[in-house]
Amino acid sequence: MLYLILALLFNVIVSVVLKLFAKFEITALQAIVVNYCTCVVTGWIFTGQKPLNAATFDAPWFPWSVLLGVSFIVIFNLTTYCTKVDGMTTTIMASKLSLIIPVVCSVILYNESLGLIKVAGILLAFPAVYLSTRSGGEEKSAKSLLWPTLLFALSGGLDTLVNFVQTRFLVTRADQAAGTIMIFAVAGLTGLIILGVLTITGKMQFALKNVIAGIALGIPNFFSIYFFVKGLNSGVFQSSATIPLFNISVLILTSIVAIVLFSEKANKQKLMGLLLATGAILLIAYGD
């Protein structure tokens, strides 16, 4: 349980840092790539596990870590594009509601139980996410369902893949450390290639503030993923409960932090959403 709590706290810190990007006019892509590189260094120092060694390429988790690393950077760029085209509200809802995909996959692939109480909690999460993320009409609506639907599918697929990899391959502490670091290393390398192309073509220039922002993001981001993987492996809850519980908890805490630190309006709609989200957590936890 401790690992999930730590992952939750570090996720909230990540959300706060990302919230500050707009205030300091940070170029998101540059900061995110630096963030992944920082994650590798942080993981190396914290776990003592080198990003690459002689056994890495023969490890059974290696190809899966490569796939996850590429997926991280692809979904980040898709999220950025979807936010630009369809608005932040639509993007957040598409990302958060994707929790249903790993839940269904966990029940099918791992024969996990899915009682009526847990189902009620998961279903309650949908209006909770909707009410908590809507901004009172100030956000533009989606121009089409293409990009939100794609983000929904890929975000849910990524959560499912993370669950699969940690269940099948990242069982030992050493593998959890090495696999997590490799995911960030591949994401960082992919991002550096993208930045290199953009820089050579004159479409982007580096700024020191983006590097600083990336470092500030990367340290908590490593721990958010590292402890989440360990939490999934702890067996406190089944993964069909852990993933929705975690996502809803992140939504509640980040909303509270936004209200307290960034003076976001706590209207009746948002408060109702947070109340439903709390109810969803209680039902899922009890049902598991």
DOSE-350700 format. One record per residue (C-alpha): residue in one letter; x, y, z. Coordinates in pm, 1 decimal. Last residue first. Example, Ala and Ser with C-alpha at 12.3 -4.5 7.8 and 13.67 -1.06 7.14 Angstrom:
// residues 2
{r:S | px:1367.0 | py:-106.0 | pz:714.0}
{r:A | px:1230.0 | py:-450.0 | pz:780.0}
This chain:
// residues 288
{r:D | px:-1215.9 | py:-589.9 | pz:-420.1}
{r:G | px:-1570.6 | py:-460.8 | pz:-382.4}
{r:Y | px:-1470.6 | py:-255.1 | pz:-79.7}
{r:A | px:-1188.4 | py:-86.1 | pz:-269.8}
{r:I | px:-1402.1 | py:-31.6 | pz:-578.9}
{r:L | px:-1696.7 | py:104.2 | pz:-376.9}
{r:L | px:-1483.9 | py:337.2 | pz:-163.6}
{r:I | px:-1295.7 | py:471.7 | pz:-465.0}
{r:A | px:-1617.6 | py:532.5 | pz:-659.6}
{r:G | px:-1768.3 | py:721.2 | pz:-366.4}
{r:T | px:-1464.1 | py:947.8 | pz:-355.3}
{r:A | px:-1499.9 | py:1007.0 | pz:-730.4}
{r:L | px:-1868.7 | py:1088.8 | pz:-681.9}
{r:L | px:-1776.0 | py:1352.6 | pz:-423.3}
{r:L | px:-1503.5 | py:1490.5 | pz:-652.0}
{r:G | px:-1754.0 | py:1520.1 | pz:-936.7}
{r:M | px:-2008.0 | py:1689.0 | pz:-711.7}
{r:L | px:-1740.5 | py:1936.8 | pz:-604.8}
{r:K | px:-1654.5 | py:2004.7 | pz:-968.1}
{r:Q | px:-2018.3 | py:2071.0 | pz:-1061.2}
{r:K | px:-2085.5 | py:2282.3 | pz:-753.4}
{r:N | px:-1798.3 | py:2515.2 | pz:-839.7}
{r:A | px:-1451.0 | py:2491.2 | pz:-686.6}
{r:K | px:-1288.1 | py:2761.7 | pz:-896.2}
{r:E | px:-915.3 | py:2720.7 | pz:-946.7}
{r:S | px:-709.8 | py:2922.6 | pz:-701.1}
{r:F | px:-378.1 | py:2772.1 | pz:-813.2}
{r:L | px:-254.2 | py:2633.7 | pz:-480.8}
{r:V | px:-576.5 | py:2533.1 | pz:-301.9}
{r:I | px:-811.9 | py:2462.2 | pz:-594.0}
{r:A | px:-540.7 | py:2305.6 | pz:-810.4}
{r:V | px:-421.7 | py:2097.3 | pz:-513.1}
{r:I | px:-776.4 | py:1969.4 | pz:-457.1}
{r:S | px:-814.5 | py:1881.2 | pz:-825.0}
{r:T | px:-475.0 | py:1708.1 | pz:-825.7}
{r:L | px:-579.5 | py:1506.3 | pz:-521.0}
{r:I | px:-913.2 | py:1394.3 | pz:-664.4}
{r:L | px:-783.8 | py:1308.1 | pz:-1012.8}
{r:V | px:-483.6 | py:1118.5 | pz:-871.7}
{r:S | px:-721.4 | py:919.4 | pz:-650.3}
{r:I | px:-939.4 | py:839.1 | pz:-953.1}
{r:N | px:-640.3 | py:712.0 | pz:-1148.7}
{r:F | px:-508.1 | py:503.0 | pz:-858.9}
{r:L | px:-838.1 | py:341.6 | pz:-772.2}
{r:P | px:-906.6 | py:274.0 | pz:-1141.4}
{r:I | px:-566.4 | py:102.0 | pz:-1181.0}
{r:T | px:-562.5 | py:-83.6 | pz:-849.2}
{r:A | px:-909.3 | py:-239.2 | pz:-882.3}
{r:S | px:-866.9 | py:-440.6 | pz:-1203.6}
{r:S | px:-501.3 | py:-480.5 | pz:-1095.2}
{r:Q | px:-616.5 | py:-684.6 | pz:-795.0}
{r:F | px:-550.9 | py:-504.6 | pz:-469.6}
{r:V | px:-269.9 | py:-527.3 | pz:-214.6}
{r:G | px:-81.3 | py:-759.9 | pz:-451.6}
{r:S | px:245.5 | py:-568.2 | pz:-426.4}
{r:N | px:321.6 | py:-596.5 | pz:-798.3}
{r:L | px:93.5 | py:-311.4 | pz:-898.8}
{r:G | px:247.4 | py:-105.8 | pz:-620.4}
{r:K | px:600.2 | py:-180.8 | pz:-742.6}
{r:V | px:504.1 | py:-58.3 | pz:-1089.8}
{r:F | px:340.2 | py:251.0 | pz:-936.7}
{r:F | px:648.9 | py:310.4 | pz:-721.3}
{r:Y | px:876.4 | py:327.1 | pz:-1026.3}
{r:I | px:629.0 | py:529.4 | pz:-1233.9}
{r:S | px:577.1 | py:808.9 | pz:-978.7}
{r:F | px:941.1 | py:785.9 | pz:-868.7}
{r:F | px:1068.3 | py:861.4 | pz:-1217.9}
{r:N | px:821.2 | py:1147.7 | pz:-1259.9}
{r:P | px:928.9 | py:1308.7 | pz:-931.4}
{r:I | px:1286.6 | py:1353.9 | pz:-1062.4}
{r:G | px:1194.3 | py:1422.8 | pz:-1424.7}
{r:L | px:968.0 | py:1724.4 | pz:-1374.3}
{r:A | px:1222.0 | py:1952.0 | pz:-1206.3}
{r:I | px:1484.6 | py:1832.2 | pz:-1454.7}
{r:G | px:1254.7 | py:1910.6 | pz:-1747.2}
{r:A | px:1176.5 | py:2256.3 | pz:-1609.8}
{r:I | px:1548.4 | py:2333.1 | pz:-1579.1}
{r:V | px:1605.7 | py:2218.0 | pz:-1938.0}
{r:N | px:1311.2 | py:2425.6 | pz:-2061.7}
{r:K | px:1445.8 | py:2729.7 | pz:-1876.2}
{r:L | px:1777.0 | py:2690.2 | pz:-2057.3}
{r:A | px:1618.7 | py:2738.7 | pz:-2400.2}
{r:F | px:1675.3 | py:2519.9 | pz:-2705.4}
{r:Q | px:1559.7 | py:2632.3 | pz:-3047.8}
{r:M | px:1291.4 | py:2472.2 | pz:-3262.4}
{r:K | px:1173.3 | py:2468.3 | pz:-3622.7}
{r:G | px:1516.7 | py:2530.2 | pz:-3773.5}
{r:T | px:1522.5 | py:2206.6 | pz:-3970.7}
{r:I | px:1822.8 | py:2088.2 | pz:-3771.4}
{r:T | px:1647.7 | py:2173.2 | pz:-3444.4}
{r:L | px:1324.9 | py:1990.1 | pz:-3535.2}
{r:V | px:1518.2 | py:1682.0 | pz:-3646.3}
{r:G | px:1730.0 | py:1681.2 | pz:-3332.3}
{r:L | px:1423.6 | py:1732.4 | pz:-3112.5}
{r:I | px:1259.6 | py:1423.5 | pz:-3264.8}
{r:I | px:1578.8 | py:1219.4 | pz:-3220.1}
{r:L | px:1608.7 | py:1344.1 | pz:-2861.9}
{r:G | px:1250.6 | py:1236.6 | pz:-2794.7}
{r:T | px:1317.0 | py:883.4 | pz:-2913.2}
{r:L | px:1628.1 | py:868.7 | pz:-2695.5}
{r:G | px:1434.9 | py:999.0 | pz:-2394.4}
{r:A | px:1150.2 | py:750.4 | pz:-2440.1}
{r:V | px:1402.9 | py:467.2 | pz:-2481.8}
{r:A | px:1587.3 | py:572.3 | pz:-2165.0}
{r:F | px:1262.3 | py:617.8 | pz:-1973.6}
{r:I | px:1152.0 | py:262.1 | pz:-2047.8}
{r:M | px:1504.4 | py:137.4 | pz:-1973.7}
{r:I | px:1495.7 | py:292.3 | pz:-1626.1}
{r:T | px:1166.5 | py:117.3 | pz:-1550.4}
{r:G | px:1296.3 | py:-218.3 | pz:-1670.9}
{r:A | px:1619.2 | py:-194.5 | pz:-1471.0}
{r:A | px:1447.5 | py:-99.4 | pz:-1145.6}
{r:Q | px:1162.4 | py:-350.1 | pz:-1174.1}
{r:D | px:1405.6 | py:-617.6 | pz:-1293.5}
{r:A | px:1628.3 | py:-566.6 | pz:-988.2}
{r:R | px:1330.0 | py:-571.6 | pz:-749.3}
{r:T | px:1210.8 | py:-901.8 | pz:-892.7}
{r:V | px:878.1 | py:-948.8 | pz:-1073.8}
{r:L | px:915.6 | py:-718.2 | pz:-1371.7}
{r:F | px:847.3 | py:-976.4 | pz:-1646.3}
{r:R | px:495.9 | py:-1119.5 | pz:-1645.0}
{r:T | px:296.4 | py:-899.9 | pz:-1408.6}
{r:Q | px:503.6 | py:-586.0 | pz:-1458.8}
{r:V | px:484.2 | py:-622.7 | pz:-1836.5}
{r:F | px:110.1 | py:-693.8 | pz:-1842.6}
{r:N | px:19.3 | py:-403.9 | pz:-1613.1}
{r:V | px:231.5 | py:-161.9 | pz:-1815.4}
{r:L | px:68.1 | py:-295.2 | pz:-2133.3}
{r:T | px:-282.5 | py:-244.0 | pz:-1995.0}
{r:D | px:-199.5 | py:110.4 | pz:-1886.0}
{r:L | px:-57.6 | py:177.7 | pz:-2234.0}
{r:G | px:-364.0 | py:28.0 | pz:-2404.8}
{r:G | px:-593.8 | py:249.5 | pz:-2200.8}
{r:S | px:-393.4 | py:554.0 | pz:-2301.5}
{r:L | px:-381.9 | py:433.2 | pz:-2664.6}
{r:A | px:-758.2 | py:371.1 | pz:-2689.9}
{r:F | px:-867.5 | py:694.7 | pz:-2520.8}
{r:L | px:-608.7 | py:896.7 | pz:-2716.1}
{r:L | px:-739.9 | py:748.0 | pz:-3041.9}
{r:T | px:-1097.8 | py:825.9 | pz:-2939.9}
{r:P | px:-1003.2 | py:1181.7 | pz:-2843.5}
{r:W | px:-823.3 | py:1223.2 | pz:-3179.4}
{r:L | px:-1100.3 | py:1088.7 | pz:-3402.8}
{r:L | px:-1412.2 | py:1208.7 | pz:-3220.5}
{r:S | px:-1430.3 | py:1533.0 | pz:-3415.5}
{r:K | px:-1406.1 | py:1905.6 | pz:-3350.9}
{r:A | px:-1406.1 | py:1839.6 | pz:-2975.8}
{r:S | px:-1570.4 | py:2111.6 | pz:-2770.4}
{r:K | px:-1397.9 | py:2435.3 | pz:-2683.6}
{r:E | px:-1323.4 | py:2492.5 | pz:-2319.0}
{r:E | px:-1498.8 | py:2776.9 | pz:-2139.2}
{r:G | px:-1814.6 | py:2570.6 | pz:-2092.6}
{r:G | px:-1797.1 | py:2528.4 | pz:-1717.5}
{r:S | px:-1454.9 | py:2372.8 | pz:-1701.9}
{r:R | px:-1542.1 | py:2004.1 | pz:-1726.7}
{r:T | px:-1280.2 | py:1788.9 | pz:-1554.3}
{r:S | px:-1447.9 | py:1697.5 | pz:-1225.8}
{r:L | px:-1795.9 | py:1650.4 | pz:-1374.2}
{r:Y | px:-1680.5 | py:1411.3 | pz:-1646.7}
{r:V | px:-1435.8 | py:1222.3 | pz:-1425.1}
{r:A | px:-1703.3 | py:1161.5 | pz:-1160.7}
{r:P | px:-1964.8 | py:1079.4 | pz:-1426.6}
{r:F | px:-1734.0 | py:797.0 | pz:-1544.6}
{r:A | px:-1600.3 | py:686.3 | pz:-1205.0}
{r:L | px:-1948.9 | py:576.5 | pz:-1097.8}
{r:L | px:-1926.5 | py:296.0 | pz:-1354.5}
{r:I | px:-1606.1 | py:172.0 | pz:-1190.3}
{r:G | px:-1761.9 | py:186.1 | pz:-844.2}
{r:A | px:-2077.0 | py:3.3 | pz:-956.6}
{r:V | px:-1862.2 | py:-265.2 | pz:-1121.3}
{r:K | px:-1670.5 | py:-309.3 | pz:-794.5}
{r:I | px:-1996.3 | py:-349.0 | pz:-602.7}
{r:L | px:-2140.4 | py:-589.1 | pz:-860.1}
{r:G | px:-1841.8 | py:-820.9 | pz:-848.6}
{r:L | px:-1553.0 | py:-829.5 | pz:-1095.2}
{r:S | px:-1307.3 | py:-1100.0 | pz:-997.5}
{r:E | px:-977.8 | py:-1133.9 | pz:-1178.9}
{r:N | px:-941.3 | py:-1405.8 | pz:-1441.0}
{r:Y | px:-596.0 | py:-1276.6 | pz:-1541.8}
{r:L | px:-648.5 | py:-1209.2 | pz:-1912.7}
{r:I | px:-1022.8 | py:-1137.5 | pz:-1924.2}
{r:V | px:-1066.9 | py:-957.9 | pz:-1590.7}
{r:S | px:-738.8 | py:-770.0 | pz:-1630.8}
{r:C | px:-830.5 | py:-673.1 | pz:-1988.4}
{r:V | px:-1164.3 | py:-527.2 | pz:-1875.3}
{r:V | px:-992.9 | py:-318.7 | pz:-1606.4}
{r:P | px:-710.1 | py:-219.4 | pz:-1840.4}
{r:I | px:-967.4 | py:-77.0 | pz:-2087.1}
{r:I | px:-1201.4 | py:91.1 | pz:-1833.8}
{r:L | px:-920.9 | py:322.4 | pz:-1720.3}
{r:S | px:-954.8 | py:497.1 | pz:-2059.1}
{r:L | px:-1192.5 | py:738.1 | pz:-1886.6}
{r:K | px:-892.4 | py:936.6 | pz:-1762.1}
{r:S | px:-729.8 | py:1000.2 | pz:-2100.1}
{r:A | px:-1045.5 | py:1081.7 | pz:-2295.5}
{r:M | px:-1168.7 | py:1301.7 | pz:-2009.4}
{r:I | px:-840.0 | py:1489.5 | pz:-1989.6}
{r:T | px:-833.4 | py:1551.3 | pz:-2365.0}
{r:T | px:-1194.0 | py:1667.6 | pz:-2387.1}
{r:T | px:-1137.4 | py:1915.2 | pz:-2103.5}
{r:M | px:-804.7 | py:2039.8 | pz:-2240.9}
{r:G | px:-936.0 | py:2143.4 | pz:-2581.4}
{r:D | px:-1002.4 | py:1966.6 | pz:-2911.1}
{r:V | px:-721.2 | py:2076.9 | pz:-3142.5}
{r:K | px:-451.1 | py:2200.0 | pz:-2904.1}
{r:T | px:-531.6 | py:1950.5 | pz:-2628.2}
{r:C | px:-541.7 | py:1669.0 | pz:-2885.9}
{r:Y | px:-201.1 | py:1773.9 | pz:-3017.8}
{r:T | px:-43.5 | py:1775.3 | pz:-2671.2}
{r:T | px:-206.0 | py:1443.3 | pz:-2582.4}
{r:L | px:-84.7 | py:1290.6 | pz:-2909.3}
{r:N | px:268.0 | py:1414.9 | pz:-2839.4}
{r:F | px:261.5 | py:1261.0 | pz:-2493.6}
{r:I | px:107.8 | py:941.4 | pz:-2629.0}
{r:V | px:393.4 | py:901.5 | pz:-2876.9}
{r:I | px:659.8 | py:977.3 | pz:-2612.4}
{r:F | px:527.6 | py:716.1 | pz:-2369.7}
{r:S | px:456.9 | py:459.3 | pz:-2643.9}
{r:V | px:821.9 | py:466.9 | pz:-2755.7}
{r:G | px:931.6 | py:384.9 | pz:-2400.4}
{r:L | px:665.5 | py:116.4 | pz:-2361.3}
{r:L | px:774.3 | py:-62.6 | pz:-2678.6}
{r:V | px:1140.5 | py:-45.5 | pz:-2574.3}
{r:S | px:1049.8 | py:-174.5 | pz:-2228.4}
{r:W | px:861.9 | py:-463.9 | pz:-2389.8}
{r:P | px:1164.1 | py:-551.7 | pz:-2602.5}
{r:F | px:1385.4 | py:-557.7 | pz:-2286.9}
{r:W | px:1153.6 | py:-749.4 | pz:-2049.9}
{r:P | px:1294.7 | py:-1092.0 | pz:-2139.3}
{r:A | px:1650.1 | py:-970.4 | pz:-2058.6}
{r:D | px:1901.8 | py:-1053.2 | pz:-2332.2}
{r:F | px:1958.2 | py:-689.3 | pz:-2430.4}
{r:T | px:2008.7 | py:-583.6 | pz:-2069.0}
{r:A | px:2254.4 | py:-855.5 | pz:-1964.0}
{r:A | px:2572.8 | py:-677.8 | pz:-2076.9}
{r:N | px:2473.9 | py:-350.5 | pz:-1913.9}
{r:L | px:2263.1 | py:-48.6 | pz:-1997.0}
{r:P | px:2075.2 | py:206.1 | pz:-1784.7}
{r:K | px:2294.6 | py:112.9 | pz:-1484.2}
{r:Q | px:2106.3 | py:5.6 | pz:-1170.1}
{r:G | px:2226.2 | py:173.4 | pz:-851.3}
{r:T | px:1860.0 | py:210.1 | pz:-756.3}
{r:F | px:1847.3 | py:579.0 | pz:-664.3}
{r:I | px:2143.8 | py:703.6 | pz:-869.9}
{r:W | px:2056.0 | py:513.5 | pz:-1188.7}
{r:G | px:1686.5 | py:588.1 | pz:-1148.0}
{r:T | px:1754.9 | py:959.3 | pz:-1113.1}
{r:V | px:1986.9 | py:952.9 | pz:-1418.0}
{r:V | px:1725.9 | py:773.6 | pz:-1629.7}
{r:C | px:1443.3 | py:996.5 | pz:-1504.5}
{r:T | px:1651.6 | py:1303.5 | pz:-1591.3}
{r:C | px:1672.6 | py:1181.8 | pz:-1952.1}
{r:Y | px:1295.0 | py:1142.1 | pz:-1955.5}
{r:N | px:1245.8 | py:1492.2 | pz:-1813.2}
{r:V | px:1486.2 | py:1641.1 | pz:-2066.5}
{r:V | px:1253.6 | py:1499.4 | pz:-2335.2}
{r:I | px:947.4 | py:1637.3 | pz:-2153.6}
{r:A | px:1103.5 | py:1981.2 | pz:-2114.1}
{r:Q | px:1186.8 | py:2007.4 | pz:-2483.9}
{r:L | px:838.5 | py:1893.4 | pz:-2586.4}
{r:A | px:661.5 | py:2125.4 | pz:-2341.5}
{r:T | px:825.3 | py:2452.3 | pz:-2439.1}
{r:I | px:790.5 | py:2632.2 | pz:-2105.2}
{r:E | px:606.9 | py:2964.0 | pz:-2093.5}
{r:F | px:675.4 | py:3016.2 | pz:-1719.9}
{r:K | px:306.7 | py:3021.6 | pz:-1623.1}
{r:A | px:216.6 | py:2756.8 | pz:-1883.0}
{r:F | px:473.6 | py:2511.5 | pz:-1746.2}
{r:L | px:358.4 | py:2566.1 | pz:-1387.0}
{r:K | px:69.8 | py:2319.9 | pz:-1424.7}
{r:L | px:318.4 | py:2057.7 | pz:-1542.7}
{r:V | px:510.2 | py:2100.5 | pz:-1215.6}
{r:V | px:187.3 | py:2066.7 | pz:-1015.2}
{r:S | px:84.2 | py:1754.3 | pz:-1207.2}
{r:V | px:424.3 | py:1594.3 | pz:-1146.8}
{r:I | px:391.7 | py:1670.2 | pz:-773.7}
{r:V | px:48.9 | py:1500.8 | pz:-777.3}
{r:N | px:198.5 | py:1195.9 | pz:-946.5}
{r:F | px:471.1 | py:1188.3 | pz:-678.2}
{r:L | px:204.7 | py:1172.1 | pz:-408.6}
{r:L | px:11.8 | py:893.3 | pz:-583.8}
{r:A | px:324.0 | py:685.2 | pz:-645.6}
{r:L | px:411.0 | py:721.3 | pz:-275.9}
{r:I | px:62.1 | py:609.2 | pz:-176.1}
{r:L | px:80.3 | py:316.4 | pz:-420.4}
{r:Y | px:418.2 | py:207.0 | pz:-279.5}
{r:L | px:291.6 | py:231.4 | pz:78.8}
{r:M | px:0.0 | py:0.0 | pz:0.0}
